[in-house]
Amino acid sequence: MAFSMLRLVQLMMKTIRAYIETGEPMNKAEAYGIQSLGATLVNEIDVDYFNVVGFSIYHFCIQLKALLNNEIKF
């Protein structure tokens, strides 16, 4: 399992309201979209960007390799 931590910039209430008014956070699990406007709210990401987006390709490949009994080489 992959874990990631990110830090948001310190936000003013008017910035939060403006972001909400775009409608972008309404269909997001964590109420921001790091792959679009929400990226402007993020100060730092530790570990795996793809895990934050929702799918860690690296960890998927590790698990896939284990399932295939090491039949594929990386």
FIRO-330078 format. One record per residue: residue in three letters; y, x, z of N, C-alpha, C, O, CB in turn. Coordinates in pm, 1 decimal, padded with zeros to 6 digits, always signed. Glycine has a CB too. Example, Ala and Ser with C-alpha at 12.3 -4.5 7.8 and 13.67 -1.06 7.14 Angstrom:
BEGIN
- Ala,-00569.0,+01319.0,+00780.0,-00450.0,+01230.0,+00780.0,-00330.0,+01320.0,+00780.0,-00331.9,+01423.6,+00846.5,-00447.3,+01130.8,+00904.6 .
- Ser,-00225.0,+01285.0,+00708.0,-00106.0,+01367.0,+00714.0,+00003.0,+01290.0,+00787.0,+00113.8,+01340.9,+00803.9,-00059.8,+01408.4,+00572.5 .
# end
This chain:
BEGIN
- Met,-00118.0,+00084.4,+00000.0,+00000.0,+00000.0,+00000.0,+00123.8,+00088.5,+00000.0,+00128.8,+00189.0,+00070.9,+00000.1,-00095.8,+00121.8 .
- Ala,+00221.2,+00052.0,-00077.7,+00344.9,+00128.8,-00089.0,+00453.9,+00066.2,-00002.4,+00466.9,-00056.0,+00005.1,+00391.0,+00136.8,-00236.1 .
- Phe,+00530.0,+00150.8,+00061.3,+00642.8,+00105.1,+00140.9,+00769.3,+00171.7,+00090.2,+00767.6,+00288.2,+00050.5,+00621.1,+00135.1,+00291.0 .
- Ser,+00877.3,+00098.6,+00091.5,+01006.5,+00153.4,+00052.3,+01112.5,+00105.8,+00149.5,+01102.1,-00002.2,+00207.7,+01042.8,+00112.8,-00092.0 .
- Met,+01213.5,+00187.4,+00165.9,+01327.0,+00149.8,+00248.8,+01452.6,+00172.4,+00166.7,+01464.3,+00271.7,+00094.9,+01330.5,+00231.3,+00382.7 .
- Leu,+01545.2,+00080.7,+00177.8,+01672.7,+00101.7,+00111.5,+01785.4,+00067.4,+00206.0,+01768.9,-00007.9,+00302.0,+01682.6,+00018.4,-00016.6 .
- Arg,+01899.3,+00124.1,+00176.3,+02018.8,+00098.5,+00256.4,+02122.9,+00035.4,+00165.3,+02148.5,+00082.2,+00054.4,+02073.5,+00230.0,+00322.7 .
- Leu,+02181.5,-00071.3,+00215.1,+02289.5,-00136.1,+00141.4,+02422.1,-00073.7,+00181.7,+02436.4,-00021.5,+00292.3,+02290.7,-00289.0,+00167.1 .
- Val,+02518.0,-00079.5,+00091.6,+02652.3,-00034.5,+00126.4,+02710.0,-00131.8,+00227.9,+02664.5,-00245.8,+00237.8,+02743.8,-00023.9,+00000.0 .
- Gln,+02809.8,-00087.7,+00303.0,+02875.8,-00178.1,+00395.7,+02955.8,-00277.7,+00312.4,+03042.4,-00239.3,+00233.8,+02967.8,-00100.4,+00497.2 .
- Leu,+02926.0,-00404.7,+00330.6,+02982.8,-00507.9,+00244.4,+03088.5,-00590.5,+00315.7,+03074.4,-00624.3,+00433.3,+02873.5,-00598.6,+00193.1 .
- Met,+03193.9,-00622.3,+00243.2,+03294.6,-00714.9,+00294.0,+03247.1,-00856.6,+00262.4,+03174.6,-00877.8,+00165.2,+03436.5,-00686.3,+00231.2 .
- Met,+03287.1,-00951.1,+00342.6,+03244.3,-01089.3,+00324.1,+03281.1,-01141.8,+00185.6,+03204.4,-01217.7,+00126.6,+03305.9,-01177.9,+00431.3 .
- Lys,+03397.1,-01102.8,+00132.9,+03436.1,-01152.4,+00000.2,+03343.1,-01097.6,-00108.0,+03318.6,-01164.7,-00208.2,+03582.2,-01113.7,-00031.0 .
- Thr,+03291.2,-00976.2,-00088.6,+03195.4,-00919.4,-00183.6,+03063.8,-00995.7,-00178.5,+03004.4,-01025.5,-00282.1,+03171.7,-00770.1,-00154.1 .
- Ile,+03018.9,-01027.1,-00058.4,+02895.2,-01104.6,-00041.7,+02909.5,-01241.2,-00106.6,+02820.4,-01285.7,-00178.9,+02859.9,-01120.3,+00107.8 .
- Arg,+03020.5,-01307.1,-00081.2,+03043.4,-01440.3,-00140.2,+03048.3,-01433.5,-00293.2,+02992.0,-01519.0,-00361.5,+03174.7,-01500.8,-00086.3 .
- Ala,+03115.5,-01331.9,-00345.6,+03124.9,-01317.3,-00491.2,+02986.6,-01295.6,-00552.1,+02955.9,-01350.3,-00658.0,+03218.3,-01200.1,-00528.0 .
- Tyr,+02904.0,-01216.7,-00486.0,+02768.0,-01193.8,-00535.5,+02686.6,-01323.2,-00531.4,+02613.9,-01353.5,-00626.0,+02698.1,-01084.3,-00452.5 .
- Ile,+02698.1,-01397.7,-00425.0,+02627.5,-01526.2,-00413.7,+02671.5,-01621.5,-00523.8,+02589.2,-01692.2,-00581.9,+02652.2,-01590.1,-00275.6 .
- Glu,+02800.7,-01623.4,-00552.2,+02853.9,-01713.5,-00655.5,+02801.7,-01681.8,-00795.4,+02806.7,-01767.9,-00883.3,+03004.9,-01707.2,-00656.0 .
- Thr,+02751.9,-01560.5,-00818.0,+02692.9,-01529.6,-00948.8,+02561.0,-01603.2,-00968.7,+02514.9,-01619.1,-01081.8,+02671.0,-01378.6,-00963.2 .
- Gly,+02500.7,-01647.8,-00859.7,+02371.7,-01715.8,-00866.8,+02252.9,-01621.1,-00868.4,+02138.9,-01664.7,-00852.0,+02367.3,-01801.8,-00988.2 .
- Glu,+02277.6,-01493.8,-00887.7,+02168.2,-01396.6,-00897.0,+02075.5,-01393.7,-00775.5,+01953.8,-01388.8,-00793.3,+02225.2,-01260.6,-00917.3 .
- Pro,+02128.1,-01396.4,-00653.1,+02036.9,-01383.0,-00539.2,+01953.1,-01507.5,-00508.9,+01865.3,-01502.7,-00422.8,+02115.5,-01347.6,-00418.1 .
- Met,+01978.2,-01616.0,-00576.8,+01911.8,-01741.7,-00542.2,+01762.2,-01744.2,-00572.3,+01689.2,-01820.6,-00509.1,+01977.6,-01853.5,-00615.0 .
- Asn,+01715.0,-01664.4,-00665.3,+01572.0,-01665.6,-00695.9,+01505.0,-01532.1,-00663.6,+01403.6,-01496.3,-00723.4,+01550.6,-01699.6,-00842.4 .
- Lys,+01562.3,-01460.1,-00569.3,+01509.2,-01329.2,-00531.1,+01450.3,-01335.5,-00390.5,+01506.8,-01399.4,-00301.7,+01619.5,-01221.0,-00538.7 .
- Ala,+01337.2,-01269.1,-00370.9,+01270.5,-01269.6,-00240.7,+01359.4,-01212.3,-00130.4,+01360.9,-01264.9,-00019.1,+01140.9,-01190.5,-00248.5 .
- Glu,+01431.4,-01108.1,-00158.9,+01518.2,-01044.9,-00058.6,+01665.6,-01077.2,-00080.9,+01752.3,-01018.4,-00016.3,+01498.5,-00894.1,-00060.1 .
- Ala,+01694.1,-01168.9,-00170.7,+01829.6,-01217.8,-00199.7,+01920.2,-01114.6,-00266.7,+02042.4,-01120.2,-00252.6,+01894.1,-01263.7,-00072.6 .
- Tyr,+01860.4,-01021.2,-00339.0,+01938.0,-00930.9,-00423.4,+01847.9,-00887.8,-00539.2,+01725.6,-00884.7,-00526.0,+01990.9,-00806.3,-00341.8 .
- Gly,+01908.8,-00855.3,-00650.6,+01833.4,-00808.5,-00766.5,+01869.2,-00664.5,-00796.5,+01970.4,-00638.0,-00861.3,+01860.3,-00897.2,-00889.2 .
- Ile,+01788.1,-00571.7,-00750.4,+01820.5,-00429.8,-00766.2,+01822.2,-00386.6,-00912.2,+01882.7,-00284.6,-00945.1,+01721.1,-00345.1,-00689.5 .
- Gln,+01757.2,-00461.8,-01000.1,+01755.0,-00425.8,-01141.2,+01873.8,-00483.1,-01217.6,+01880.6,-00468.9,-01339.7,+01626.4,-00473.0,-01204.2 .
- Ser,+01967.3,-00547.3,-01148.4,+02087.4,-00598.7,-01214.4,+02207.2,-00583.0,-01121.3,+02226.4,-00475.0,-01065.4,+02069.0,-00747.7,-01255.5 .
- Leu,+02287.2,-00685.5,-01102.9,+02409.4,-00673.7,-01021.1,+02383.2,-00625.0,-00879.0,+02466.2,-00555.0,-00821.0,+02479.4,-00807.0,-01014.8 .
- Gly,+02270.8,-00660.8,-00824.0,+02237.4,-00619.2,-00687.9,+02231.8,-00468.8,-00670.9,+02244.2,-00419.3,-00559.0,+02106.3,-00678.0,-00647.7 .
- Ala,+02213.4,-00395.1,-00779.3,+02211.0,-00248.5,-00771.4,+02343.1,-00193.5,-00719.4,+02345.8,-00086.1,-00659.3,+02180.1,-00188.1,-00908.8 .
- Thr,+02452.0,-00265.2,-00741.6,+02582.6,-00219.1,-00693.5,+02595.1,-00231.8,-00542.5,+02688.5,-00177.5,-00483.6,+02694.0,-00297.5,-00760.8 .
- Leu,+02502.6,-00302.6,-00479.1,+02504.7,-00321.1,-00334.2,+02420.2,-00217.2,-00261.1,+02427.4,-00206.6,-00138.6,+02456.0,-00460.0,-00299.3 .
- Val,+02340.8,-00141.0,-00334.8,+02245.9,-00046.2,-00275.6,+02306.1,+00093.7,-00271.6,+02356.4,+00144.8,-00371.6,+02113.4,-00044.9,-00354.7 .
- Asn,+02299.8,+00153.7,-00153.9,+02352.1,+00288.1,-00132.6,+02244.1,+00394.4,-00151.4,+02271.4,+00501.3,-00205.8,+02412.3,+00299.4,+00006.6 .
- Glu,+02121.0,+00365.7,-00106.7,+02015.6,+00466.8,-00108.5,+01879.1,+00399.6,-00109.6,+01859.1,+00296.7,-00045.0,+02028.2,+00561.5,+00012.7 .
- Ile,+01785.3,+00458.6,-00183.4,+01646.8,+00411.8,-00185.3,+01558.3,+00528.1,-00143.8,+01567.0,+00636.6,-00201.4,+01605.9,+00356.7,-00326.8 .
- Asp,+01473.6,+00506.2,-00044.8,+01374.6,+00605.9,-00005.0,+01240.2,+00565.0,-00063.4,+01200.1,+00449.4,-00050.2,+01366.6,+00619.6,+00150.8 .
- Val,+01172.9,+00653.7,-00124.9,+01037.1,+00641.3,-00177.0,+01035.4,+00589.8,-00319.7,+01072.4,+00665.0,-00409.9,+00955.7,+00549.6,-00088.8 .
- Asp,+00994.9,+00466.8,-00345.9,+00955.1,+00423.2,-00479.4,+01040.6,+00307.6,-00531.5,+01030.0,+00195.2,-00482.4,+00809.5,+00382.2,-00478.6 .
- Tyr,+01125.4,+00335.4,-00631.3,+01209.6,+00231.9,-00692.0,+01125.5,+00116.0,-00744.3,+01161.8,-00000.2,-00726.3,+01293.4,+00291.2,-00805.9 .
- Phe,+01013.5,+00146.9,-00808.8,+00931.2,+00042.0,-00867.9,+00871.1,-00049.9,-00762.2,+00847.7,-00167.8,-00789.1,+00820.6,+00103.5,-00951.3 .
- Asn,+00846.1,+00002.1,-00643.1,+00799.6,-00082.6,-00534.0,+00909.0,-00180.3,-00492.3,+00880.9,-00296.1,-00461.7,+00755.5,+00002.9,-00414.1 .
- Val,+01033.4,-00133.8,-00491.1,+01145.7,-00221.4,-00456.9,+01159.4,-00331.8,-00561.2,+01184.0,-00447.4,-00526.6,+01277.3,-00140.5,-00446.4 .
- Val,+01143.6,-00296.7,-00687.8,+01152.3,-00395.0,-00796.1,+01039.3,-00496.3,-00784.6,+01056.0,-00612.2,-00822.6,+01147.9,-00325.2,-00933.6 .
- Gly,+00925.5,-00454.2,-00733.3,+00816.4,-00548.3,-00712.5,+00681.1,-00503.3,-00761.3,+00581.5,-00572.5,-00740.0,+00848.9,-00673.4,-00777.0 .
- Phe,+00675.1,-00386.5,-00827.6,+00546.0,-00341.0,-00877.8,+00545.2,-00189.2,-00885.7,+00612.3,-00130.1,-00970.3,+00515.4,-00402.9,-01016.1 .
- Ser,+00469.6,-00127.2,-00797.7,+00460.1,+00018.2,-00796.5,+00353.2,+00063.2,-00895.7,+00233.6,+00053.0,-00868.5,+00428.0,+00070.2,-00654.1 .
- Ile,+00397.2,+00112.5,-01009.7,+00305.3,+00156.3,-01114.4,+00216.4,+00269.5,-01063.1,+00095.9,+00270.2,-01088.3,+00383.4,+00201.8,-01239.5 .
- Tyr,+00274.6,+00363.3,-00992.5,+00198.1,+00477.1,-00940.3,+00083.8,+00430.3,-00851.2,-00030.8,+00470.9,-00870.7,+00289.8,+00571.8,-00862.1 .
- His,+00114.4,+00345.1,-00753.4,+00010.7,+00299.0,-00660.8,-00092.5,+00210.6,-00730.7,-00209.9,+00210.9,-00693.6,+00073.9,+00222.7,-00544.8 .
- Phe,-00049.7,+00136.1,-00830.2,-00143.7,+00057.1,-00909.7,-00244.1,+00148.5,-00980.3,-00364.2,+00121.6,-00980.4,-00067.9,-00029.5,-01013.0 .
- Cys,-00194.4,+00255.8,-01039.8,-00283.0,+00348.6,-01111.4,-00380.8,+00417.2,-01016.7,-00496.3,+00439.5,-01052.9,-00200.6,+00454.1,-01185.8 .
- Ile,-00336.6,+00450.3,-00897.5,-00425.9,+00510.6,-00798.1,-00538.6,+00413.4,-00764.4,-00655.3,+00452.4,-00759.9,-00347.6,+00549.6,-00669.8 .
- Gln,-00503.8,+00287.6,-00740.7,-00605.7,+00187.2,-00708.5,-00697.0,+00160.2,-00827.6,-00817.9,+00144.4,-00810.8,-00539.4,+00056.9,-00663.1 .
- Leu,-00640.2,+00154.9,-00946.9,-00719.8,+00132.8,-01067.5,-00820.5,+00246.2,-01086.7,-00936.7,+00222.3,-01119.8,-00628.4,+00120.9,-01191.1 .
- Lys,-00775.5,+00367.7,-01065.8,-00864.4,+00483.4,-01078.0,-00979.9,+00472.8,-00978.9,-01094.4,+00501.6,-01013.9,-00786.4,+00614.4,-01055.2 .
- Ala,-00951.0,+00431.8,-00855.9,-01056.4,+00416.1,-00755.4,-01155.5,+00307.6,-00797.3,-01276.3,+00323.5,-00779.5,-00995.3,+00382.1,-00618.0 .
- Leu,-01105.3,+00199.0,-00852.2,-01193.4,+00090.3,-00896.5,-01282.4,+00131.9,-01012.8,-01396.4,+00086.7,-01024.1,-01110.9,-00030.7,-00936.4 .
- Leu,-01230.7,+00216.6,-01097.7,-01307.0,+00261.2,-01214.8,-01391.7,+00384.9,-01184.0,-01440.5,+00452.3,-01274.7,-01212.2,+00291.2,-01331.0 .
- Asn,-01408.1,+00413.2,-01056.0,-01491.5,+00526.4,-01013.1,-01450.6,+00657.8,-01078.3,-01534.8,+00735.2,-01123.8,-01636.9,+00498.1,-01044.5 .
- Asn,-01323.0,+00680.9,-01081.9,-01268.9,+00807.5,-01133.3,-01302.9,+00832.8,-01280.3,-01308.8,+00948.1,-01323.1,-01320.6,+00922.1,-01050.0 .
- Glu,-01324.9,+00728.0,-01357.0,-01357.7,+00744.3,-01498.7,-01237.3,+00785.4,-01582.3,-01253.7,+00840.1,-01691.3,-01415.4,+00616.0,-01553.3 .
- Ile,-01116.4,+00759.7,-01532.4,-00997.7,+00800.3,-01606.5,-00933.6,+00919.3,-01536.2,-00936.4,+00928.3,-01413.5,-00897.0,+00682.7,-01619.5 .
- Lys,-00877.0,+01008.7,-01612.6,-00814.0,+01128.9,-01557.4,-00662.8,+01118.4,-01573.1,-00613.4,+01078.3,-01678.5,-00867.5,+01257.1,-01627.3 .
- Phe,-00589.7,+01154.4,-01468.2,-00443.4,+01156.0,-01472.4,-00395.1,+01298.9,-01480.9,-00274.5,+01323.1,-01485.5,-00383.0,+01085.7,-01348.9 .
# end
